[in-house]
Amino acid sequence: QVQLVESGGGLVQPGGSLRLSCAASGRTFSSYDMAWFRQVPGKEREPVAGIRGNAFMRYYTDSVKGRFSISRDNAKNTVYLQMNSLLPEDTAVYYCAATLKALLASSWTQPLHYDYWGQGTQVTVSS
């Protein structure tokens, strides 16, 4: 069982930056592949970025490539999402997700691939 707790959300102006954190419980964090998703009311949850347990592979959805960066610190049981050059359309609740199943290019975008989810943190990009 893994518990995930996101933090770091808030209100930021367009062009600004935020860093989200997701702290995980348990002693086998490095065994979990991790991802960030986001969701706005009335829309499906969409993938943002994914990272393998050893951090050798990272995945990004096209709309955030070059602006967002996912990373992890296995010693701290934490995964991060650095978000730069934020746009109003990045406004959403951001969720952290974990799975013991390997993230592949064909699977990381699918919410059903993940076993554990955090409660979400709100990111609002507005002037």
C-alpha positions in Angstrom: 0.0 0.0 0.0 1.3 3.4 -1.0 -0.1 6.8 0.2 0.6 9.8 -2.0 0.4 13.4 -0.8 0.7 16.3 -3.3 1.8 19.8 -2.4 3.0 23.0 -4.0 0.0 24.1 -5.9 -1.3 27.7 -5.9 -2.1 30.8 -7.9 0.5 32.0 -10.3 0.6 34.6 -13.1 1.0 33.5 -16.7 4.6 32.9 -17.5 5.4 32.0 -13.9 6.7 28.8 -12.4 5.6 26.3 -9.7 7.1 23.1 -8.4 4.8 20.4 -7.3 5.9 17.7 -4.9 4.4 14.3 -4.3 5.5 12.5 -1.1 5.0 8.7 -0.9 4.8 6.5 2.1 6.6 3.1 2.2 10.1 1.8 1.9 10.0 0.6 -1.7 9.4 3.9 -3.5 12.0 3.2 -6.1 10.0 0.2 -7.3 7.2 2.4 -8.3 6.9 4.2 -11.6 5.2 7.6 -11.1 3.2 10.1 -13.1 1.4 13.4 -12.9 -2.1 13.8 -14.3 -4.3 16.9 -14.3 -8.1 17.4 -14.5 -10.4 20.3 -15.0 -14.2 20.1 -14.2 -16.2 18.4 -16.8 -13.1 16.9 -18.6 -11.3 13.6 -18.3 -8.1 13.3 -16.3 -5.2 13.8 -18.7 -1.6 12.7 -18.4 1.1 15.3 -17.9 4.4 13.5 -17.3 5.7 10.1 -16.2 9.0 8.7 -14.8 10.4 5.2 -14.3 11.6 4.1 -10.9 15.2 4.5 -11.9 14.4 7.9 -13.7 16.1 6.6 -16.9 12.9 7.1 -18.9 10.6 10.1 -18.7 7.5 10.9 -20.7 5.7 14.1 -21.4 2.5 15.1 -23.1 3.1 17.3 -26.1 1.5 20.4 -24.6 4.0 20.6 -21.7 7.2 19.5 -23.5 9.9 22.1 -23.0 8.0 23.7 -20.2 7.6 21.0 -17.5 10.1 18.6 -16.0 9.5 15.5 -13.9 12.1 14.2 -11.5 12.3 12.1 -8.4 14.4 11.7 -5.3 14.1 8.1 -4.2 16.0 8.8 -1.0 13.2 11.2 0.0 10.3 9.2 -1.5 9.3 12.2 -3.5 8.5 12.9 -7.1 8.5 16.5 -8.5 6.9 18.4 -11.3 8.7 21.6 -12.2 6.4 23.8 -14.2 7.8 26.8 -16.1 6.2 29.3 -18.6 2.8 28.5 -17.2 -0.3 29.2 -19.3 -3.9 29.8 -18.3 -4.7 26.4 -19.9 -2.5 24.7 -17.4 -5.0 25.5 -14.7 -6.3 22.2 -13.2 -6.1 19.9 -10.2 -2.8 18.0 -10.5 -2.7 14.4 -9.3 0.2 12.2 -8.5 -0.1 8.5 -9.4 2.0 5.4 -8.7 2.2 1.9 -10.2 4.3 -1.2 -9.9 3.7 -1.9 -13.6 6.4 -0.6 -15.9 5.6 2.7 -17.6 5.9 2.3 -21.4 5.3 4.8 -24.1 2.1 2.9 -24.9 0.8 2.8 -21.3 1.8 5.7 -19.2 -1.0 7.9 -20.4 -3.7 5.6 -19.2 -5.2 6.3 -15.8 -6.2 2.6 -15.4 -2.5 1.7 -15.5 -2.0 3.2 -12.0 -2.7 1.6 -8.7 -2.5 4.6 -6.3 -3.5 8.2 -6.5 -3.0 11.3 -4.4 -5.8 13.7 -3.4 -4.7 16.4 -5.8 -3.4 20.0 -5.6 -5.0 23.0 -7.4 -2.9 25.0 -9.8 -4.4 28.2 -11.1 -2.7 30.3 -13.7 -4.3 33.7 -13.9 -3.4 37.4 -14.0 
